[in-house]
Every structure is written in structure tokens, then in C-alpha cells.
Amino acid sequence: MVITAKLCFFFLQKINSYGKIWEIKRLRIALIWFIRWVFGGTSQGLKVIPCVGETLEQRESGSTLDVVAAQTKAIADKVSNWDNIVLAYEPVWAIGTGKVATPAQTQEVHLELRKWIHNNVGAEVAASIRIIYGGSVNGGNSKELATQPDVDGFLVGGASLKPEFIDIIKSATVKNSS
Ligand SMILES: O=C[C@H](O)COP(=O)(O)O
């Protein structure tokens, strides 16, 4: 079973904006417990796709790499078995908006994530972990994104419900032929 924790992070980001409301605080605590439960499950074989990504404001202020590093650290602190983790980079501004990160932006972040894992988790995990991209991937942009050396796959939302999904799947041939 694969569980994505991205919704949790999304809601936590939203909740952070309104954190003074008592009920929201209770929900926040519940979500934190849920995240702990999810990552605790990785030690028992549960597969998890945690997602990291910056808001548009963070990208424009130049803090993208710091933001995703901090998010990855929060994840790494909870992970006991990296074999059960696929890490996804999903810029918040690209999710469901039709605005996709450029191949260069994607590669920059994925490379940085792999370096972070190398330096903080280990060389073996850095070499083997799959780092996938999500955020307005479609049949027209997947092939070029797939050419990036540190892009190991995609987390596809809207386009997975359309015929073009087959083109996204076919972009894997870019990897296989390189
Ligand atoms: O679950 C998928 C991701 O949130 C990306 O969604 P999207 O491809 O519709 O932007």
C-alpha cells in the first residue's frame, strides 16, 4: 500500500496561517500524530511518498532550497527504513495550476535533495532513492522533465485521468534509453 502524506503537509501549511484558532490547533496536533503514525509504519513495510515543495512566495524570495531541505529534514527525522520511501518534489504553486516547474528548476531541486540525503542520511540511500516530480505534469511536458538526470518519475494528478496519461508513461523510455 502506498500512502502519500502530501495532503498532511498541505493542510499543515494552511493551518500554520490560522494557527491561533483553538480548533485548528487540535486538528494540527491530530495531523502531526497522523504523520508520526504514517512514518512509523515505514518500519513495518508501509510505503510512503512524502512530498516537499515551496510556495510561490518562497520561490520568489529565493528560499526554495532552504525550504525543501528543512522539509526533508523533518521527514528524515521520522524515517527508519528508506527502502519504503519515494520522495516527491511538488512545488505548491504548480499543483493543479497548469504551471509546471521548468526542467532546470526541477533538476536543481532534485539534485539538492539528493545531495541533502547524501550528506545527512548516506551515500547508498542517496544513490538508490527515487525522487519524483509532481505539479501539472502532462503529456506535453513530461518527456523533457524526464530527461533531467535526477528526475526519477512523476506524481501525476489531473493528467492521470486523461488519455495523455499514456504519453506520460511513455516518457519513461527517455530514462531507459539514456
Ligand atoms: O497528486 C498529484 C499532484 O498533486 C499533482 O497534481 P496535478 O498533476 O494535478 O498538478
The ligand as an ORCA input file, in Angstrom:
! r2SCAN-3c Opt
* xyz 0 1
  O      -1.271     14.157     -6.964
  C      -0.745     14.813     -7.816
  C      -0.137     16.095     -7.593
  O      -0.713     16.769     -6.539
  C      -0.091     16.915     -8.801
  O      -1.371     17.186     -9.273
  P      -1.508     17.802    -10.714
  O      -0.745     16.892    -11.648
  O      -2.958     17.828    -10.991
  O      -0.887     19.180    -10.660
*
